[in-house]
Amino acid sequence: MRVSEALDTRRTCRAFKPEPVPRETLEAILRGAQRAPSGGNLQPWRVYVVQDPVRQQIIDTVHGKMAETPRGEGAEYHIYPPELTEPFKTRRFEVGEQMYAKLGIPREDKGSRLMWFARNFEFFGAPTAMFFTMDRQMQEGQWSDLGMFLQSIALLAREHGLHTAFQEAWAVWTPTIVEILGIPENEMLFCGMGIGEEDAEHPLADFRTERAPLDDLASFHGY
Ligand SMILES: Cc1cc2nc3c(=O)[nH]c(=O)nc-3n(C[C@H](O)[C@H](O)[C@H](O)COP(=O)(O)O)c2cc1C
């Protein structure tokens, strides 16, 4: 698979088939992603890979706590800036509206939208999941390193015929995940990620998000 094809076909998959991903495949993907660059070659990332029964334990524990704390236990970082300005605000709004339109859930149907959002906490059906952490001493530069590691995993997954879904949503259940996985105090949870085969029959299987025109983000100087 060409890099451009992996990039083009990587999308956030929100409907997976239940077939587990073999450990060898996951190890191959992670070993490959370790080639991602990082400032000073710090390789600041840490990854916790889960499948059943631990995956199900996480799902059940969070489900059990949802009635009491529907918004979660609280993330350790702002998932989005508290006062998101334009054009970012509209982009965020539109991707949500486009996704719910594909799912046939209107704006007024808050209950169904919430129920769909809660699928995050079932990894959208992904049989395997990963959680990503970094040591707390890390700074902005290392967050960028982690991002490169994450994208490398997503692209290599495509080469293995798999899809991925990054999930910051899990950050709101940090204490629960920390406890179940035994994540040490010096590490901070960034996000989760579902990985597996896509359910090609699902209405979201052909959902493709938009991108801003190049002129909105790039300026060329001396050309
Ligand atoms: C770090 C990160 C965290 C994300 N967290 C979530 C999430 O919790 N739930 C979700 O449905 N999508 C999540 N997304 C997916 C984004 O909404 C998605 O990447 C964006 O809309 C672009 O769509 P695409 O990935 O299909 O190209 C996340 C993406 C990234 C990069």
The ligand as an SDF file (V2000), in Angstrom:
LIG
                    3D

 31 33  0  0  0  0  0  0  0  0999 V2000
   -6.4650   12.6170   19.1910 C   0  0  0  0  0  0  0  0  0  0  0  0
   -7.8360   12.4160   18.6300 C   0  0  0  0  0  0  0  0  0  0  0  0
   -8.8970   12.1240   19.4700 C   0  0  0  0  0  0  0  0  0  0  0  0
  -10.1940   11.9050   18.9740 C   0  0  0  0  0  0  0  0  0  0  0  0
  -11.2130   11.5780   19.8340 N   0  0  0  0  0  0  0  0  0  0  0  0
  -12.4230   11.2070   19.3430 C   0  0  0  0  0  0  0  0  0  0  0  0
  -13.4470   10.7210   20.2080 C   0  0  0  0  0  0  0  0  0  0  0  0
  -13.2930   10.6550   21.4190 O   0  0  0  0  0  0  0  0  0  0  0  0
  -14.6090   10.2960   19.6600 N   0  0  0  0  0  0  0  0  0  0  0  0
  -14.8410   10.3560   18.2970 C   0  0  0  0  0  0  0  0  0  0  0  0
  -15.9210    9.9560   17.8610 O   0  0  0  0  0  0  0  0  0  0  0  0
  -13.8910   10.8300   17.4520 N   0  0  0  0  0  0  0  0  0  0  0  0
  -12.6920   11.2460   17.9330 C   0  0  0  0  0  0  0  0  0  0  0  0
  -11.7020   11.6860   17.0760 N   0  0  0  0  0  0  0  0  0  0  0  0
  -11.9470   11.6550   15.6340 C   0  0  0  0  0  0  0  0  0  0  0  0
  -12.0880   13.0310   14.9840 C   0  0  0  0  0  0  0  0  0  0  0  0
  -13.3840   13.5030   15.1820 O   0  0  0  0  0  0  0  0  0  0  0  0
  -11.7620   12.8580   13.4850 C   0  0  0  0  0  0  0  0  0  0  0  0
  -10.3970   12.5460   13.3690 O   0  0  0  0  0  0  0  0  0  0  0  0
  -12.0580   14.0870   12.6420 C   0  0  0  0  0  0  0  0  0  0  0  0
  -13.4130   14.4050   12.6560 O   0  0  0  0  0  0  0  0  0  0  0  0
  -11.6050   13.8710   11.1920 C   0  0  0  0  0  0  0  0  0  0  0  0
  -12.2520   12.7330   10.6620 O   0  0  0  0  0  0  0  0  0  0  0  0
  -11.4560   11.4540   10.1400 P   0  0  0  0  0  0  0  0  0  0  0  0
  -10.5810   10.9560   11.2470 O   0  0  0  0  0  0  0  0  0  0  0  0
  -12.5320   10.4580    9.7780 O   0  0  0  0  0  0  0  0  0  0  0  0
  -10.6390   11.8760    8.9540 O   0  0  0  0  0  0  0  0  0  0  0  0
  -10.4270   11.9690   17.5620 C   0  0  0  0  0  0  0  0  0  0  0  0
   -9.3490   12.2670   16.7310 C   0  0  0  0  0  0  0  0  0  0  0  0
   -8.0800   12.4980   17.2400 C   0  0  0  0  0  0  0  0  0  0  0  0
   -6.9430   12.8010   16.3010 C   0  0  0  0  0  0  0  0  0  0  0  0
  1  2  1  0
  2  3  1  0
  2 30  2  0
  3  4  2  0
  4  5  1  0
  4 28  1  0
  5  6  2  0
  6  7  1  0
  6 13  1  0
  7  8  2  0
  7  9  1  0
  9 10  1  0
 10 11  2  0
 10 12  1  0
 12 13  2  0
 13 14  1  0
 14 15  1  0
 14 28  1  0
 15 16  1  0
 16 17  1  0
 16 18  1  0
 18 19  1  0
 18 20  1  0
 20 21  1  0
 20 22  1  0
 22 23  1  0
 23 24  1  0
 24 25  2  0
 24 26  1  0
 24 27  1  0
 28 29  2  0
 29 30  1  0
 30 31  1  0
M  END
$$$$
